[in-house]
Amino acid sequence: MSLSEQEIIRREKLEALKALGVDPYPASLYPVNSNASYIKSNYKGEENKNDFADVCIAGRIMSIRDMGKASFAVLQDSTGRIQLYIKRDEICPGEDKNLYDKLWKHLVDIGDIIGVKGYVFTTKTGETSIHVRELNFLAKALRPLPVVKEKEGETFDAVTDPEFRYRQRYADLIVNPQVKETFIKRTKLINAIRDFMNEQGALEVDTPVLQNIPGGAAARPFITHHNSLDVPFYLRIANELYLKRLIVGGFDWVYEFSRNFRNEGMDRTHNPEFTILEFYVAYKDYFWMMETTETLLERGATAVNGSTKIMVGENEIDFKAPYKRVSIYDAIKEYTGVDVSNMNEAELREASKKLGVHIDNTMGRGKIIDELFSEKCEHHFIQPTFIIDYPVEMSPLTKKHRSKEGLVERFELMINGKEIANAYSELNDPIDQRERFEDQAKLKQRGDDEAMFVDYDFLRALEYGMPPTSGIGIGIDRLCMLLTNQPSIQDVLLFPQMRPETEL
């Protein structure tokens, strides 16, 4: 392993600590009884100083200011930062007065994790600080942190390089502690959704990640191999078909936060591994699902930000119900001037060419319409909008519309120009479903590697009878992007996929 000069020096300090009898990685429990945020929020000086006469906290050293026989340092724990005051004669009492110089001045580095015990006081400049009486090494940092300059509460030269931040998220969280807030909000969102589901009587379940048929969506799967069974398996692209099997089995409302995998492109709104919430409810339809989705997202937005109104870039987006409803045909006509509702595949190809929308020979009628909407319409829908009533060719798992020939009862929820959710009145006719799967198989033969497989076991399940059902998939990562005002999906994933490093 190639080491930098600083890394070599830190390893030398590590050995020096051991020579002094200091264990740089002690295994014993450290009795933390407070944290930076609590102390700074609750210490009131003379009024309650006795309550803070014996505090013990632990964290990472972020800066050191040497003043001879004393030093100031900044310690960062999981809640924030607090100043330490360290006096030679108090942390190194006894005969060896040089121990302070040896230990603190020469062997402690920014990034080291320490524990301190002492009392809280206010400095002459009015800063709440800890007067350290005892200092303990908890972990020696062998790699220096990126340098971040701070002055009077402002940060300069912050670490903003995405390559560093996404690849070394652990270091990003240390030097950019505000990043934690995004992931705290993500957890609040998921908890709010889970609470809503549980209050409604829904059952949270787990379904297989390894599947012998990657069903439930039109996407290119990842393929792996099961050595014991000697058969190929696929990482799931969706959990839809398994959840609907549970509706067949007699559950009325099931949900799952599903980790899905799609072997497709990567950009600021796509990651090959992503989280989606899917839930399915018996005896409901897509009209009910639109109303339920509005209620759910209102609640999620409020849980994260305390309001249904959220700034996303330059746009204020309001998650307050009701949301506008627009048919996909009307949307295409509004933004292209072309009525595609009665066009066949050849006519759609010609219209796409005139509109400058690229399509290829593998695309059928449904995919061409989808591409037209994506390229010409999607970005116009900033406020939450349900795009409804899709052509049957686009929706092989969706019930045909009860009153509109050639359409299905489906909606996609668009917010800030991107799809956030996809929902149906679920197809429960096994004969119709078999025909739709066979149409997908024909598209696969034409070269469409995103077309669905024929899932014969799912067809068998439907033949036992599935009640009228509505289901939805909500992209948690994209929803988090909106609710935390982040421009890239990588900013809401703790460890986004990246090209492997050639050298560590």
Secondary structure, DSSP 8 states (H G I E B T S, - for coil): ----HHHHHHHHHHHHHHHTT--SS--S-------HHHHHHH--GGGTGGGGSSEEEEEEEEEEEE-SSEEEEEEEETTEEEEEEEEHHHHS-SS-THHHIIIIIHH--TT-EEEEEEEEEE-TTS-EEEEEEEEEEEE---S-----EEETTEEES----HHHHHHTHHHHHHH-TTHHHHHHHHHHHHHHHHHHHHHTT-EE----SEESS--SSS----EEEETTTTEEEEE-S--HHHHHHHHHHT-SEEEEEEEEE--S--BTTB-SEEEEEEEEEET--HHHHHHHHHHHHHHHHHHHHSSSEEEETTEEEE--S--EEEEHHHHHHHHHS---TT--HHHHHHHHHHHT----TT--HHHHHHHHHHHHTGGG--S-EEEEEEEGGG-TTB-B-SSSTTEEEEEEEEETTEEEEEEEEB---HHHHHHHHHHHHHHHHTT-TTS----HHHHHHHHT---SEEEEEEEHHHHHHHHHT-SSGGGG-SS------S--
